[in-house]
Amino acid sequence: MAPEIVLEYVDVRDVAEAHVAALTASDAGGRRNVLAGPSLSLLELAGFMRKAFPEYAGKLPRRQMPGWLAQVVKRFNKSLRDTEPFLEIRRRSDSSSGIALVGHPLRSMDETVAETVRSLRARGLVPA
């Protein structure tokens, strides 16, 4: 069971491209360019992992922890307590300036999650 921790995700390769573009574009100076992908809960993120890597399906959460239960558990669990600003709150940042700076749409979550898992496996941080 996963608590409804919701974060905006973006591929690190898109972020790296945005940094390079911000350093090289003449009109980027003095501006803040936000780059954020979709807001996803941990359960939604697990769905992307399950789709790309069915062999992990048994280890991924299948149900959302009810909000009231997360509120109780966070009193006893520091890691959950630290996520308070992200519990049950779905944000959506305007990434139009960042996407314009990069010059192409952000990578899909399917691609981002699959490449992240492959990278973690290649480094031995997640069992293959």
C-alpha positions in Angstrom: 0.0 0.0 0.0 1.4 3.4 -1.0 0.7 6.7 0.6 -0.6 9.3 -1.9 2.6 11.2 -2.2 2.4 13.3 -5.4 5.4 14.8 -7.1 6.1 16.3 -10.5 8.5 14.2 -12.4 10.8 15.1 -15.3 13.6 13.2 -17.1 17.0 14.2 -15.9 18.2 14.3 -19.6 15.6 17.0 -20.3 16.8 18.9 -17.2 20.4 18.6 -18.5 19.4 19.9 -21.9 17.6 22.8 -20.2 20.7 23.7 -18.2 22.9 23.7 -21.3 20.3 25.7 -23.2 20.1 28.2 -20.4 23.9 28.7 -20.5 24.0 29.1 -24.2 20.8 31.0 -25.1 21.3 34.7 -25.3 17.7 35.4 -24.1 17.8 33.0 -21.1 19.7 35.2 -18.7 17.8 36.6 -15.7 14.8 34.3 -16.2 13.6 31.3 -14.3 12.6 28.5 -16.6 10.5 25.8 -14.9 10.7 22.3 -16.2 8.3 19.8 -14.7 6.5 16.8 -16.0 3.2 15.3 -14.9 2.2 15.1 -11.2 2.1 11.4 -10.3 1.4 9.6 -7.1 3.7 6.7 -6.0 1.0 4.3 -7.1 0.8 5.8 -10.6 4.6 5.7 -10.8 4.5 2.0 -9.8 2.1 1.5 -12.7 4.6 2.8 -15.2 7.2 0.4 -13.6 4.9 -2.5 -13.7 4.1 -1.9 -17.4 7.8 -1.7 -18.4 9.1 -4.4 -16.0 6.4 -7.0 -15.2 9.0 -9.0 -13.3 8.8 -6.4 -10.5 5.0 -6.4 -10.3 4.9 -8.5 -7.1 7.1 -6.0 -5.3 5.2 -2.9 -6.3 2.3 -1.4 -4.5 -1.2 -2.1 -5.9 -3.4 0.0 -3.6 -3.5 3.6 -2.4 -3.2 4.2 1.3 -6.3 6.1 2.4 -5.5 9.7 3.4 -6.8 9.3 6.9 -4.4 6.3 7.4 -1.4 8.3 6.1 -2.3 11.1 8.6 -2.2 8.5 11.4 1.0 6.7 10.2 3.0 9.9 9.7 2.8 10.5 13.5 5.0 7.4 14.0 6.9 7.3 10.7 9.5 10.1 10.2 9.9 9.5 6.5 6.2 9.8 5.9 6.0 12.9 8.1 8.7 14.6 6.0 6.5 14.2 2.9 3.6 16.2 4.4 3.8 18.9 1.8 3.3 16.3 -0.9 0.5 14.2 0.6 -2.7 14.2 -1.4 -1.8 17.5 -3.2 -1.5 17.4 -6.9 0.4 20.4 -8.3 0.9 21.4 -11.9 3.7 23.8 -12.8 3.7 25.8 -16.0 6.7 24.4 -17.9 6.1 26.3 -21.1 9.2 28.5 -20.8 11.4 25.5 -20.0 10.0 23.5 -22.8 10.5 26.4 -25.2 14.1 26.7 -24.0 14.8 23.0 -24.6 13.1 23.2 -28.0 11.1 19.9 -27.9 8.4 18.2 -25.8 9.6 16.5 -22.6 10.2 12.8 -22.7 7.3 10.6 -21.8 6.9 9.0 -18.4 7.0 5.6 -20.1 10.4 6.3 -21.4 11.7 8.1 -18.3 10.6 5.4 -15.9 11.9 2.6 -18.1 15.3 4.3 -18.6 15.6 5.1 -14.8 15.0 1.4 -13.9 17.5 0.3 -16.6 20.1 2.7 -15.2 19.6 1.6 -11.6 19.8 -2.1 -12.7 23.0 -1.4 -14.7 24.6 0.1 -11.5 23.5 -2.8 -9.4 21.2 -0.6 -7.3 18.1 -2.6 -8.2 18.3 -6.4 -8.7 17.9 -7.5 -12.3 
